[in-house]
Amino acid sequence: MADILVVEDEQLIARLLKETLQSEGYHVVTVLNGEDAVQFALCETPHLIILDLMLPGIDGYEVIRRLHTYPKTIHIPIIVLSALGEPKDKVSAFETGVDDYITKPFHTDELLARVHAQLRRVQQNFLSPLIGLPGGCQVELAIKYKLNSKEPWSLLYLDLDNFKAFNDAYGFLTGNDMIRLVGRICQRVVRKYGNPDDFVGHVGGDDFVVVTTPELAHTLCSYICEYYKEESTQLYRIDDLGQGSISGVDRNGQSYQFPLVSLSIGVVNNQIWQPHSIQEVSYLAAEAKNHAKQSTDNVYHMPPRRVLAGHDGSTYVPSHYVASSSPLPPTLAQITQDHAYHYPLNRCLEESILEEHGQRIS
């Protein structure tokens, strides 16, 4: 069931809201001020926020503005619950970016209906239906946000090796369990060892991204790989696990053996490379991931920029495709389009993405 953050400084109302929502099966956390609300939302990423506008310290408007600053929290629906009932108050709230507005005193059934509607909308439009992480459009926005920032950042691009063989041998339901496992591990590791605003997204299929800072990239990679190796064993048959390979029969009736599914992580950061566009980040991440698949520890950090033959170094193209007629490999931008399960956050964002990439996000 969904996690809901209630931001309300009147403890009686906060308790009433918590009891009402818990009776519907929601997990509810209450905080009394705006600063705590922002910090909690960044660390825990609740599915929905119910927010009073009049709060001690920063007010509800500032909470909304701060949460909409971060790609990690921009998709979280916010329902304002306020004693301010004048049209100008509602207009100001909607212009700031809230998703719904309820005036006090409120009717319980109306509140629950609006909560249900907002949770349904965000699940259908912005999140991966399989794991509930931010999907393709949000992944692009998170990368664009970092490209426009002067702060140091690292991008971890995760991919499962031999996943198709596993999926064929064990069935798509167990394959889905494997994908969910990777998503949960990424969330857990980032929550425990990462920065509050680190971003975890599901690109699509068995591909994930984590956006963090360079000094934490190695730590996150190490723990993600460690937890994956430990916890993925529960998804295998005992005989496959014992022999260290997957046994199966192909469509022609021939038996085959494939290695167990491993997790590869390619790492790119803007201190060694200075990518200028999301397309360049995509190529860098794709090449780093390909190198990671051949690495002994399944992790590969892109080395310092090198001047390529016949290339001025201003825009990156994978080295093994330079002076070659081979088609370029799929990039993050292409993958996120192929695995689209979202609608644009708003028309401005849609037009921005379309203008830069010439892609149709549906």
Secondary structure per residue as TSV (DSSP state, phi and psi in degrees):
chain	resnum	aa	ss	phi	psi
A	1	M	-	360.0	158.7
A	2	A	-	-70.9	151.2
A	3	D	E	-97.1	129.1
A	4	I	E	-122.8	132.2
A	5	L	E	-100.9	124.2
A	6	V	E	-106.1	123.6
A	7	V	E	-113.3	101.4
A	8	E	-	-152.3	123.0
A	9	D	S	-85.0	-15.1
A	10	E	-	-86.0	109.4
A	11	Q	H	-64.0	-31.8
A	12	L	H	-63.6	-46.0
A	13	I	H	-67.3	-40.6
A	14	A	H	-60.4	-42.4
A	15	R	H	-66.3	-40.3
A	16	L	H	-62.7	-44.1
A	17	L	H	-62.3	-44.2
A	18	K	H	-61.8	-45.7
A	19	E	H	-65.0	-40.3
A	20	T	H	-63.4	-46.0
A	21	L	H	-72.0	-38.2
A	22	Q	H	-64.7	-31.5
A	23	S	T	-64.8	-20.7
A	24	E	T	-93.3	1.7
A	25	G	T	95.9	3.3
A	26	Y	-	-78.5	149.5
A	27	H	E	-91.8	122.0
A	28	V	E	-121.3	134.4
A	29	V	E	-121.8	134.8
A	30	T	E	-113.5	140.2
A	31	V	E	-130.0	158.1
A	32	L	S	-103.7	-7.5
A	33	N	S	-146.0	166.2
A	34	G	H	-69.9	-38.9
A	35	E	H	-60.2	-46.5
A	36	D	H	-63.8	-33.9
A	37	A	H	-63.6	-45.2
A	38	V	H	-63.9	-45.5
A	39	Q	H	-64.0	-42.6
A	40	F	H	-64.9	-43.2
A	41	A	H	-62.7	-39.7
A	42	L	H	-67.0	-40.1
A	43	C	H	-76.8	-41.6
A	44	E	H	-107.8	-16.3
A	45	T	-	47.6	69.2
A	46	P	-	-64.0	161.1
A	47	H	S	-77.0	-23.2
A	48	L	E	-158.3	151.0
A	49	I	E	-125.8	130.9
A	50	I	E	-106.4	122.2
A	51	L	E	-130.2	127.1
A	52	D	-	-82.2	148.2
A	53	L	S	-84.7	-34.8
A	54	M	S	-94.5	103.7
A	55	L	-	-131.6	153.8
A	56	P	S	-68.5	146.7
A	57	G	S	77.0	-131.2
A	58	I	S	-73.1	142.2
A	59	D	-	-86.0	178.6
A	60	G	H	-61.7	-34.5
A	61	Y	H	-61.5	-42.2
A	62	E	H	-69.1	-34.6
A	63	V	H	-59.1	-46.2
A	64	I	H	-61.8	-46.6
A	65	R	H	-60.6	-42.7
A	66	R	H	-67.2	-42.6
A	67	L	H	-65.4	-31.0
A	68	H	T	-81.2	-4.2
A	69	T	T	-75.4	-31.5
A	70	Y	S	-100.8	130.9
A	71	P	T	-57.8	-28.0
A	72	K	T	-65.1	-29.7
A	73	T	T	-119.9	-0.8
A	74	I	T	-65.4	-25.9
A	75	H	T	-86.1	-10.5
A	76	I	S	-68.9	122.2
A	77	P	-	-69.0	139.8
A	78	I	E	-120.8	123.5
A	79	I	E	-107.5	119.4
A	80	V	E	-81.6	132.9
A	81	L	E	-123.5	105.8
A	82	S	E	-141.6	152.8
A	83	A	S	-78.3	-12.2
A	84	L	-	-77.6	110.2
A	85	G	-	-115.1	5.2
A	86	E	S	-72.7	148.3
A	87	P	H	-53.5	-38.2
A	88	K	H	-63.9	-33.2
A	89	D	H	-67.8	-42.4
A	90	K	H	-67.1	-42.0
A	91	V	H	-61.4	-44.5
A	92	S	H	-60.7	-41.2
A	93	A	H	-65.6	-45.4
A	94	F	H	-66.1	-36.6
A	95	E	H	-66.9	-28.2
A	96	T	H	-75.4	-24.7
A	97	G	T	125.1	13.8
A	98	V	-	-72.1	160.3
A	99	D	S	-99.6	-23.9
A	100	D	E	-157.3	163.2
A	101	Y	E	-143.1	125.5
A	102	I	E	-126.4	135.5
A	103	T	E	-96.1	148.5
A	104	K	S	-85.9	145.1
A	105	P	S	-71.3	148.0
A	106	F	-	-109.0	157.6
A	107	H	-	-97.6	129.5
A	108	T	H	-57.1	-45.9
A	109	D	H	-63.6	-39.0
A	110	E	H	-65.5	-43.9
A	111	L	H	-57.9	-48.1
A	112	L	H	-64.4	-38.1
A	113	A	H	-64.1	-40.1
A	114	R	H	-70.9	-36.9
A	115	V	H	-61.4	-47.7
A	116	H	H	-58.3	-43.6
A	117	A	H	-64.2	-42.9
A	118	Q	H	-68.6	-39.6
A	119	L	H	-64.8	-39.5
A	120	R	H	-65.1	-41.6
A	121	R	H	-63.6	-46.6
A	122	V	H	-69.0	-34.3
A	123	Q	H	-67.4	-39.1
A	124	Q	H	-74.7	-31.5
A	125	N	H	-103.7	-29.0
A	126	F	T	-124.9	-17.1
A	127	L	B	-112.2	150.9
A	128	S	-	-62.8	125.0
A	129	P	T	-66.9	-20.1
A	130	L	T	-82.6	-39.9
A	131	I	T	-122.4	-15.6
A	132	G	-	80.4	12.5
A	133	L	S	-88.4	159.3
A	134	P	B	-54.0	137.6
A	135	G	-	-99.3	-154.8
A	136	G	H	-52.8	-50.7
A	137	C	H	-64.5	-41.4
A	138	Q	H	-67.5	-32.4
A	139	V	H	-62.0	-45.7
A	140	E	H	-61.4	-42.9
A	141	L	H	-64.0	-38.3
A	142	A	H	-63.9	-40.9
A	143	I	H	-69.9	-42.6
A	144	K	H	-60.5	-39.0
A	145	Y	H	-59.8	-43.4
A	146	K	H	-70.6	-37.1
A	147	L	H	-61.9	-33.1
A	148	N	T	-85.4	-5.0
A	149	S	-	-99.6	151.8
A	150	K	-	-91.5	-2.6
A	151	E	S	-74.6	148.6
A	152	P	-	-68.6	141.6
A	153	W	-	-147.5	157.5
A	154	S	E	-130.6	144.0
A	155	L	E	-115.9	125.5
A	156	L	E	-101.6	124.6
A	157	Y	E	-112.2	112.8
A	158	L	E	-104.3	140.3
A	159	D	E	-150.2	142.5
A	160	L	E	-88.8	133.4
A	161	D	E	-95.7	139.6
A	162	N	T	65.4	23.8
A	163	F	H	-69.1	-36.4
A	164	K	H	-61.8	-42.4
A	165	A	H	-62.6	-42.0
A	166	F	H	-61.6	-45.1
A	167	N	H	-62.4	-40.9
A	168	D	H	-67.1	-38.1
A	169	A	H	-78.9	-34.8
A	170	Y	H	-106.3	-12.2
A	171	G	-	93.7	157.7
A	172	F	H	-69.3	-26.3
A	173	L	H	-65.8	-45.1
A	174	T	H	-68.4	-33.9
A	175	G	H	-60.5	-41.9
A	176	N	H	-62.2	-38.2
A	177	D	H	-62.0	-37.4
A	178	M	H	-64.4	-44.1
A	179	I	H	-63.7	-44.1
A	180	R	H	-60.9	-38.6
A	181	L	H	-59.8	-46.6
A	182	V	H	-61.9	-43.0
A	183	G	H	-61.7	-44.1
A	184	R	H	-64.9	-40.4
A	185	I	H	-62.6	-44.4
A	186	C	H	-59.4	-45.4
A	187	Q	H	-61.8	-45.5
A	188	R	H	-64.4	-45.2
A	189	V	H	-65.7	-44.3
A	190	V	H	-64.1	-39.7
A	191	R	H	-64.6	-36.3
A	192	K	H	-86.3	-38.7
A	193	Y	H	-117.8	-9.3
A	194	G	S	-94.7	-173.4
A	195	N	-	-82.3	155.8
A	196	P	T	-56.7	-34.3
A	197	D	T	-99.5	11.4
A	198	D	-	-59.8	141.9
A	199	F	E	-108.6	134.3
A	200	V	E	-120.7	125.3
A	201	G	E	-134.7	153.1
A	202	H	E	-103.4	104.5
A	203	V	E	-63.4	-40.0
A	204	G	E	145.7	154.6
A	205	G	T	58.4	-125.9
A	206	D	T	-106.7	25.5
A	207	D	E	-107.6	134.6
A	208	F	E	-133.8	159.2
A	209	V	E	-130.1	147.5
A	210	V	E	-127.6	128.2
A	211	V	E	-109.6	121.3
A	212	T	E	-141.9	-160.4
A	213	T	-	-108.1	153.1
A	214	P	H	-56.5	-36.0
A	215	E	H	-70.7	-15.9
A	216	L	H	-105.2	-6.3
A	217	A	H	-58.8	-47.4
A	218	H	H	-62.7	-43.7
A	219	T	H	-60.7	-46.6
A	220	L	H	-63.8	-43.9
A	221	C	H	-58.7	-45.5
A	222	S	H	-61.8	-47.7
A	223	Y	H	-71.1	-37.6
A	224	I	H	-61.2	-47.3
A	225	C	H	-63.4	-42.5
A	226	E	H	-62.3	-48.5
A	227	Y	H	-66.0	-37.4
A	228	Y	H	-63.2	-46.0
A	229	K	H	-60.6	-37.4
A	230	E	H	-72.7	-46.0
A	231	E	H	-88.8	-22.0
A	232	S	G	-72.6	-16.4
A	233	T	G	-61.9	-27.6
A	234	Q	G	-68.4	-13.3
A	235	L	G	-91.3	-5.6
A	236	Y	S	-100.9	155.7
A	237	R	-	-70.4	150.3
A	238	I	H	-60.0	-40.8
A	239	D	H	-67.9	-39.1
A	240	D	H	-64.4	-42.4
A	241	L	H	-64.9	-38.4
A	242	G	H	-66.0	-38.8
A	243	Q	H	-90.8	-5.6
A	244	G	T	73.4	23.6
A	245	S	E	-154.6	163.6
A	246	I	E	-98.5	126.7
A	247	S	E	-98.7	138.7
A	248	G	E	-159.8	176.9
A	249	V	E	-127.9	128.0
A	250	D	-	-80.9	-177.5
A	251	R	T	-66.8	-17.1
A	252	N	T	-94.2	5.4
A	253	G	S	83.3	8.6
A	254	Q	-	-90.2	134.7
A	255	S	E	-75.4	151.8
A	256	Y	E	-144.9	162.8
A	257	Q	E	-129.8	130.2
A	258	F	E	-126.2	149.8
A	259	P	E	-61.7	158.0
A	260	L	-	-61.5	157.2
A	261	V	-	-71.3	124.5
A	262	S	E	-110.1	164.5
A	263	L	E	-113.5	122.1
A	264	S	E	-107.3	142.6
A	265	I	E	-131.1	117.8
A	266	G	E	-97.3	137.8
A	267	V	E	-122.1	130.3
A	268	V	E	-128.1	138.0
A	269	N	E	-136.5	157.5
A	270	N	T	-87.4	7.1
A	271	Q	T	-89.3	-34.2
A	272	I	T	-88.6	-44.1
A	273	W	-	-110.9	152.8
A	274	Q	-	-123.7	73.0
A	275	P	-	-63.3	145.0
A	276	H	-	-102.4	-12.8
A	277	S	S	-148.7	163.9
A	278	I	H	-66.4	-29.2
A	279	Q	H	-64.4	-41.4
A	280	E	H	-67.4	-40.7
A	281	V	H	-58.6	-39.3
A	282	S	H	-61.7	-46.6
A	283	Y	H	-65.0	-42.4
A	284	L	H	-61.0	-45.5
A	285	A	H	-64.4	-39.8
A	286	A	H	-64.4	-42.3
A	287	E	H	-69.6	-40.2
A	288	A	H	-60.4	-41.0
A	289	K	H	-65.0	-41.9
A	290	N	H	-62.3	-39.5
A	291	H	H	-67.2	-36.9
A	292	A	H	-61.9	-34.5
A	293	K	H	-64.5	-24.1
A	294	Q	H	-99.2	-2.6
A	295	S	S	-83.7	153.8
A	296	T	T	-68.7	-31.1
A	297	D	T	-106.2	8.7
A	298	N	S	63.0	21.8
A	299	V	E	-131.2	134.8
A	300	Y	E	-139.0	124.4
A	301	H	E	-99.3	126.3
A	302	M	-	-59.2	129.4
A	303	P	-	-74.0	175.1
A	304	P	S	-56.6	151.5
A	305	R	-	-55.2	137.0
A	306	R	-	-121.9	147.4
A	307	V	-	-80.0	122.2
A	308	L	-	-91.4	149.6
A	309	A	T	-59.8	127.3
A	310	G	T	73.0	18.1
A	311	H	-	-141.3	134.2
A	312	D	-	-85.1	-2.2
A	313	G	S	80.4	0.6
A	314	S	S	-74.3	-32.6
A	315	T	S	-134.5	135.0
A	316	Y	-	-83.1	136.0
A	317	V	-	-131.3	136.2
A	318	P	-	-49.4	136.8
A	319	S	G	-60.2	-36.1
A	320	H	G	-80.7	2.4
A	321	Y	G	-110.2	-3.5
A	322	V	T	-68.4	137.4
A	323	A	T	54.1	37.1
A	324	S	-	-131.5	150.4
A	325	S	-	-89.3	0.2
A	326	S	S	-67.3	143.9
A	327	P	-	-67.9	150.1
A	328	L	-	-69.2	151.9
A	329	P	-	-71.9	161.4
A	330	P	-	-63.6	142.5
A	331	T	-	-111.4	174.5
A	332	L	H	-57.0	-43.3
A	333	A	H	-60.0	-41.8
A	334	Q	H	-70.7	-39.7
A	335	I	H	-65.8	-43.0
A	336	T	H	-64.5	-29.6
A	337	Q	H	-72.9	-41.0
A	338	D	H	-65.5	-28.5
A	339	H	T	-111.4	42.8
A	340	A	-	-75.9	127.2
A	341	Y	-	-141.2	53.7
A	342	H	-	-158.0	168.0
A	343	Y	-	-120.6	156.6
A	344	P	-	-58.2	148.8
A	345	L	S	-61.6	-39.8
A	346	N	S	-161.9	172.8
A	347	R	H	-62.6	-36.2
A	348	C	H	-63.0	-44.5
A	349	L	H	-64.7	-40.3
A	350	E	H	-61.3	-46.6
A	351	E	H	-65.5	-36.3
A	352	S	H	-62.9	-45.4
A	353	I	H	-66.5	-42.9
A	354	L	H	-64.8	-38.8
A	355	E	H	-64.9	-41.0
A	356	E	H	-76.2	-40.1
A	357	H	H	-106.9	-14.2
A	358	G	-	64.7	30.2
A	359	Q	-	-109.9	154.4
A	360	R	-	-103.7	110.3
A	361	I	-	-92.1	120.5
A	362	S	-	-111.9	360.0
